[in-house]
Amino acid sequence: MFEDITKVVLVTDLDGTLLTSEKKITEADFQAIRRFRDLGGRFTVATGRTVQTFEQYRAMLDINMPVIMYNGAGIYDYEKKRFMYTRPLPNEAKSYAEDVLGSMEGLGGEVLRTDGTYVFRNTDYQKLHVKLCNIVPNYCELSEIPDGDWLKVLFAMAPEDVPYLEMLARNKHYSGVGFVRTADILYEMLPEGVSKGAALAKYRELEGMEDCTFVAVGDFDNDIEMLTEADLGACPSNAEDSVKSKADLVLDNSNDTGAIEELIGRIIEKNKD
């Protein structure tokens, strides 16, 4: 599987995996990524973030591969400055979001389109999310957000409220969409069938990806399908138990102590065998 490191593609989740609890990249992980690429390995990221909000990390890591974004609703090539793949929400997503807001008090929320982020309910938890992601969104009413190119709708709330929204979404049976928990305070509406795993399957079809071995690493529920789609799925020690149960490899280190460095070290050792 790892005989030719130039055919190995490492795809990592961002928050909780590559980024520390302080939203930084450890020097050990940074140097390991550089070493992996110097040996010919290919490195990229799968994230829920937008083209705009991921740019700072793309520049820092000098990523020259397409990036899986919006939790799988898009694949963007920064070098070509265009999407290689998108799967937008149906037009009914606006009415679904309005229905959710009417059914549950205290929700914050935003819509992520290809042209940016639109905050339609700016609660304290929504403000926290904006601060953590270091974004400058557009603020407007849900009804004012332009139609089309909606790649996901994000709802922010207290952690204890997430189970209620999960139950609400199941009981509503909204057509053409799916929901996934992406953090303790976040629950997202995505196009039906969209996930990081489905996007990774599309990634395999991109030019130059033929016969590649894909290694994926992530820590949260929205990473599970990506881990199972990959040839090798790994998770850091801080991953949710649900993720650990699906991973091929549970790393000894966490996102704060060099999980990516450990994984790259194991890939390189396999390549030597």
C-alpha positions in Angstrom: 0.0 0.0 0.0 2.8 2.4 0.8 5.5 1.1 -1.6 5.6 4.4 -3.5 5.3 7.4 -1.3 4.7 9.7 -4.3 1.4 7.9 -4.7 0.3 8.5 -1.1 -2.2 11.2 -0.5 -2.6 12.3 3.2 -6.0 14.1 3.8 -6.4 15.6 7.2 -9.3 17.2 9.0 -8.5 20.7 10.3 -10.1 21.5 13.7 -9.4 19.0 16.4 -6.9 17.1 14.2 -4.3 19.3 12.5 -5.1 22.3 14.6 -4.4 22.4 18.3 -7.0 23.4 20.9 -5.7 27.0 20.3 -6.2 26.8 16.6 -2.5 26.5 15.8 -0.3 24.0 14.0 2.4 22.5 16.2 6.0 23.0 14.9 6.4 19.2 15.0 3.4 18.6 12.7 4.5 21.4 10.4 8.0 20.0 10.0 6.6 16.4 9.5 4.3 17.7 6.7 7.3 19.4 5.1 9.3 16.2 5.3 6.5 14.1 3.9 6.2 16.4 0.9 10.0 16.6 0.4 9.9 12.8 0.1 7.2 13.1 -2.6 4.1 12.5 -0.5 0.9 14.5 -1.3 -0.8 16.5 1.4 -4.2 18.2 1.6 -7.1 19.0 4.0 -10.8 18.2 4.3 -12.6 20.9 6.3 -16.0 22.4 6.9 -14.5 25.9 6.2 -15.0 28.1 3.2 -12.6 29.0 0.4 -12.1 32.4 2.2 -11.7 31.2 5.8 -9.2 28.4 4.9 -6.9 30.7 2.9 -4.7 31.6 5.9 -3.9 27.9 6.5 -3.5 27.1 2.8 -0.9 29.8 2.5 0.9 28.8 5.7 1.1 25.1 4.6 1.7 26.0 0.9 -0.9 23.4 -0.2 -0.8 22.8 -3.9 -3.5 20.1 -4.0 -7.2 20.6 -4.2 -8.9 21.0 -0.8 -12.2 19.3 0.3 -14.3 22.1 1.7 -17.8 22.8 3.2 -17.7 19.3 4.8 -17.7 17.7 1.4 -20.0 20.0 -0.6 -17.1 21.3 -2.6 -13.5 20.6 -3.8 -11.5 23.8 -4.5 -8.2 24.2 -6.3 -6.5 27.3 -5.1 -3.9 27.2 -7.8 -6.5 27.1 -10.6 -8.8 29.4 -8.5 -11.8 27.3 -9.3 -14.0 24.6 -7.9 -13.3 21.1 -9.2 -16.6 19.9 -7.7 -19.7 21.3 -5.9 -22.9 19.8 -4.7 -25.2 22.7 -3.6 -28.3 22.4 -1.4 -31.7 22.4 -3.0 -33.6 25.7 -3.2 -35.9 24.4 -0.5 -33.1 24.7 2.1 -34.1 28.3 2.8 -37.6 27.2 3.9 -36.2 24.3 5.8 -33.9 26.7 7.7 -36.8 29.0 8.4 -38.8 26.1 9.7 -35.9 25.0 12.1 -35.6 28.6 13.4 -39.4 28.7 14.1 -39.3 25.3 15.8 -36.4 26.0 18.2 -35.5 29.1 20.1 -32.0 30.4 20.7 -30.4 29.1 17.6 -27.6 31.0 15.9 -26.9 30.3 12.2 -25.1 31.1 9.0 -25.3 30.1 5.4 -22.1 29.2 3.5 -22.2 30.0 -0.2 -19.4 29.8 -2.7 -18.9 33.6 -2.4 -18.7 33.8 1.4 -20.5 33.4 4.8 -23.9 35.0 5.7 -24.8 35.1 9.4 -28.6 35.3 9.8 -28.9 34.8 13.6 -26.0 36.2 15.6 -26.3 34.6 19.1 -23.5 34.2 21.6 -22.6 30.7 20.2 -22.7 32.0 16.7 -20.3 34.9 17.7 -18.0 32.3 19.3 -18.0 30.3 16.1 -17.2 33.4 14.0 -14.4 34.3 16.4 -12.8 30.8 16.4 -12.9 30.7 12.6 -11.5 34.2 12.3 -14.0 35.2 9.6 -15.6 38.4 8.5 -19.2 37.4 7.5 -22.0 39.2 5.9 -24.8 40.0 8.4 -28.4 39.9 7.1 -31.8 38.3 7.5 -32.2 34.7 6.2 -34.7 35.9 3.6 -32.1 38.4 2.3 -29.4 35.8 1.5 -29.2 35.3 -2.3 -30.6 32.0 -3.6 -28.3 29.4 -5.3 -24.8 28.1 -4.4 -25.8 27.3 -0.8 -23.3 24.6 0.2 -24.4 24.3 3.8 -26.4 25.9 6.6 -24.8 25.9 10.0 -26.7 26.1 13.3 -24.9 27.1 16.5 -26.3 26.4 20.0 -25.5 25.3 23.5 -24.1 21.7 23.6 -27.1 20.4 25.5 -29.5 21.7 22.8 -27.9 19.7 20.0 -29.7 16.4 20.7 -33.0 18.2 20.5 -32.1 19.6 17.1 -31.0 16.2 16.0 -34.4 14.7 16.9 -36.2 17.6 15.3 -34.3 17.1 12.0 -35.0 13.4 12.0 -38.7 13.9 12.6 -39.1 16.7 9.9 -38.0 14.4 7.1 -36.7 17.3 5.0 -36.3 16.2 1.4 -32.9 16.5 -0.4 -30.8 17.4 2.6 -29.0 15.7 5.5 -27.7 16.8 8.9 -24.5 16.2 10.7 -23.0 17.2 14.1 -19.6 18.9 13.4 -18.7 20.2 16.8 -20.1 20.3 20.4 -22.0 23.5 19.5 -22.6 23.0 15.8 -25.1 21.1 13.7 -25.2 21.4 9.9 -27.5 21.0 7.0 -25.8 19.6 3.9 -27.1 18.4 0.6 -28.4 14.8 0.8 -25.5 12.3 0.4 -22.8 14.9 0.9 -20.0 14.1 3.3 -16.2 14.3 3.5 -16.3 10.6 2.5 -18.4 11.2 -0.6 -16.1 14.1 -1.6 -13.0 11.8 -1.1 -14.6 9.4 -3.5 -14.9 12.2 -6.0 -11.3 13.2 -5.3 -10.1 9.8 -6.4 -11.6 10.6 -9.8 -9.6 13.9 -10.3 -6.8 13.9 -12.9 -3.5 12.5 -11.5 -5.2 10.7 -8.6 -5.3 7.4 -10.3 -3.8 4.4 -8.4 -3.1 6.6 -5.3 -3.3 5.4 -1.8 -5.4 7.7 0.4 -4.8 8.1 4.1 -7.4 10.1 6.0 -7.3 11.4 9.6 -10.0 13.1 11.6 -11.6 13.4 15.1 -15.3 14.0 14.9 -18.6 12.5 13.6 -18.4 14.4 10.3 -15.0 12.7 9.6 -16.2 9.1 9.9 -17.3 8.5 6.3 -14.0 10.0 5.1 -12.0 7.5 7.3 -14.0 4.6 6.0 -13.7 5.7 2.4 -9.9 6.0 2.7 -7.5 3.1 2.2 -6.3 3.8 5.8 -8.4 5.8 8.2 -6.7 7.2 11.4 -7.8 9.4 14.3 -5.9 11.3 17.0 -6.2 10.2 20.6 -8.7 13.0 21.3 -11.2 11.7 18.8 -14.8 10.9 19.7 -15.4 7.3 20.7 -17.7 7.0 17.6 -14.7 7.9 15.4 -12.3 5.6 17.2 -14.6 2.6 16.6 -14.5 3.2 12.9 -10.8 4.1 12.4 -8.2 1.6 11.3 -5.6 3.3 13.4 -6.0 5.2 16.7 -2.9 7.3 17.2 -1.2 7.7 20.5 -1.0 11.4 20.2 -3.7 14.1 20.3 -4.1 17.2 18.1 -2.2 19.1 20.9 0.8 16.6 21.0 1.7 15.9 17.4 -0.9 13.4 16.0 0.0 14.3 12.4 3.7 13.9 13.0 3.1 10.4 14.4 0.9 9.4 11.5 3.5 10.7 8.9 6.2 8.9 10.8 4.2 5.6 10.5 3.6 6.2 6.8 7.3 6.8 6.2 8.2 3.7 8.2 5.7 1.6 6.1 7.3 3.0 3.0 10.7 1.7 4.1 9.5 -1.8 4.9 
